[in-house]
Amino acid sequence: MASMLGQLRGELADFQSDATRTGRELEIYLRRFSVQQGRINALIGGSTRRVDAELINTLEQAHRQLTHAIMALDNVAKSTGEYADSL
């Protein structure tokens, strides 16, 4: 039983570390994405073409989804750590 518990703790630590690292990497990407999104919005934001508005909408949706993914990874890393600490 102690061996399985140790194995579980190791798996949880690896999982927590991976989730944290991936979240930080996504934060770095989100910063670059935001800069590029801002540039695109500045160039086509005033356009009345439907295709331009659709691109801006798609970029906004992607930004929101990236933000949600970062939050989800932070939550899973926190929960995994708390679970491991409770063992």
C-alpha positions in Angstrom: 0.0 0.0 0.0 2.8 2.4 0.9 4.4 1.7 -2.5 1.1 2.6 -4.3 0.8 5.7 -2.2 4.3 6.8 -3.1 3.6 6.1 -6.8 0.4 8.1 -6.6 2.2 11.1 -5.0 4.8 11.0 -7.7 2.2 10.9 -10.5 0.3 13.8 -8.8 3.5 15.8 -8.5 4.4 15.2 -12.2 0.8 16.1 -13.2 0.8 19.3 -11.1 4.2 20.3 -12.5 3.1 19.7 -16.1 -0.2 21.7 -15.6 1.7 24.6 -14.0 4.3 24.7 -16.7 1.8 24.5 -19.5 -0.3 27.3 -17.9 2.8 29.5 -17.8 3.7 28.7 -21.4 0.1 29.6 -22.4 0.4 32.9 -20.5 3.5 33.7 -22.5 1.7 32.8 -25.8 -1.4 34.8 -24.7 0.8 38.0 -24.3 2.1 37.6 -27.8 -1.3 36.7 -29.1 -2.7 39.9 -27.5 -0.1 42.1 -29.1 -0.8 40.5 -32.5 -4.5 40.7 -32.0 -4.2 44.4 -31.2 -2.2 45.1 -34.3 -4.8 43.3 -36.5 -7.7 45.1 -34.8 -5.9 48.4 -35.4 -5.5 47.6 -39.1 -9.0 46.3 -39.8 -11.1 47.3 -36.8 -13.0 50.1 -38.6 -13.8 48.0 -41.6 -17.4 47.3 -42.5 -16.6 44.1 -44.4 -18.2 41.1 -42.8 -15.1 38.9 -43.3 -13.1 41.4 -41.3 -15.6 41.5 -38.4 -15.7 37.7 -38.4 -11.9 37.6 -38.1 -12.0 40.0 -35.2 -14.7 38.0 -33.5 -12.7 34.8 -34.0 -9.6 36.4 -32.4 -11.7 37.6 -29.5 -13.1 34.1 -29.0 -9.7 32.5 -29.1 -8.4 35.0 -26.6 -11.2 34.1 -24.2 -10.6 30.4 -24.7 -6.9 30.8 -24.0 -7.7 32.7 -20.8 -10.1 30.0 -19.7 -7.5 27.3 -20.5 -5.0 29.0 -18.3 -7.5 29.3 -15.5 -8.4 25.6 -15.8 -4.8 24.6 -15.7 -4.2 26.7 -12.6 -7.2 25.2 -11.0 -6.2 21.6 -11.7 -2.6 22.2 -10.5 -4.0 23.7 -7.3 -6.5 20.9 -6.8 -3.9 18.2 -7.6 -1.5 19.7 -5.0 -4.2 19.9 -2.4 -5.2 16.3 -3.0 -1.5 15.2 -2.8 -1.1 17.1 0.5 -4.1 15.3 1.9 -2.6 11.9 1.4 
